[in-house]
Amino acid sequence: MKLPFSKMHGLGNDFMVLDGISQAIELTPAIIRRFASRQFGIGFNQLLLVEPPQQPDIDFKYRIFNADGSEVEQCGNGARCFAKFVRDKGLTIKSRIAVETRNGIIHLHVEPSGMVRVDMGVPILEPVKIPFKAEKQAVDYIIRDGEDSFEIGAVSMGNPHAIMLVDDINLFPVRQVGRRIEAHQDFPQRVNAGFLQVVHAKFAKLRVYERGVGETLACGTGACAAHVYGRLKGLLGPEAEIKLPGGSLHLSWAGEGANVYMTGPATHVFEGVIDL
Ligand SMILES: N[C@H](CCC[C@H](N)C(=O)O)C(=O)O
């Protein structure tokens, strides 16, 4: 079977995007891992599968799979690319799109500039819902790993994030520490590990070691979670630019109980066909 796909990215966080509306597609974790391989397949951080909605008044459903084949709840950069994909493919003419993911409904607005503003919903801070093993909800937690202990924030944007403040993201051993946090026993579904350097109240730098992938050039939900943690620590204001290695996102969060808004680009790279 020939499988057409679009290759896209959001600030270098790259995706294989599939239209599961015009064609029925059955994927297994092994197939996803093969497609994700940059030597044996297409190469991507996540695979996005667009499907018909299952709820009324919702335009689409989209499913998200990490390069290791695991299906996850949310993807911020992916949401922006999804919005561009469904419009470019003529699956909708709307510029305001409601989409169902594994863990909630998000609302997208494709602006005239082509930038996409995503309402990512209300961040989840209750440990059991992240999920994260903690006695009670707090701003900061200490997790222990062998001889070491790490101070982190824990936030879910539908998917789990641990965020650590660092002095200089370019000098910090993100991959070594990220790998240990991703697999830490206190996160029963593993976790995305963000490393945040606050420059001032409106600007911060971030690197993310993503669950199921490793370090990526950008992580949209990671930027949302980092902004929330930076706000809770009193270090970031309600509007902030967060710069990742692949580029910058604009974040807006009024505070606890409010929705997080993320604005950024979505880029189409090429169309392809692969043998399934
Ligand atoms: N690795 C993430 C999913 C993709 C998130 C990231 N690519 C984004 O833009 O939010 C997880 O396992 O929860």
The ligand as an SDF file (V2000), in Angstrom:
LIG
                    3D

 13 12  0  0  0  0  0  0  0  0999 V2000
    6.9520   14.0380   23.5640 N   0  0  0  0  0  0  0  0  0  0  0  0
    5.6540   14.5410   24.0460 C   0  0  0  0  0  0  0  0  0  0  0  0
    4.6470   14.6590   22.8720 C   0  0  0  0  0  0  0  0  0  0  0  0
    5.0300   15.7430   21.8760 C   0  0  0  0  0  0  0  0  0  0  0  0
    5.1580   17.0790   22.5320 C   0  0  0  0  0  0  0  0  0  0  0  0
    5.9340   18.1370   21.7430 C   0  0  0  0  0  0  0  0  0  0  0  0
    6.4650   17.7360   20.4700 N   0  0  0  0  0  0  0  0  0  0  0  0
    5.1100   19.4130   21.6160 C   0  0  0  0  0  0  0  0  0  0  0  0
    5.3070   20.1900   20.6770 O   0  0  0  0  0  0  0  0  0  0  0  0
    4.2960   19.6650   22.5430 O   0  0  0  0  0  0  0  0  0  0  0  0
    5.0800   13.5850   25.0830 C   0  0  0  0  0  0  0  0  0  0  0  0
    5.4880   12.4160   25.0960 O   0  0  0  0  0  0  0  0  0  0  0  0
    4.2230   14.0330   25.8630 O   0  0  0  0  0  0  0  0  0  0  0  0
  1  2  1  0
  2  3  1  0
  2 11  1  0
  3  4  1  0
  4  5  1  0
  5  6  1  0
  6  7  1  0
  6  8  1  0
  8  9  2  0
  8 10  1  0
 11 12  2  0
 11 13  1  0
M  END
$$$$
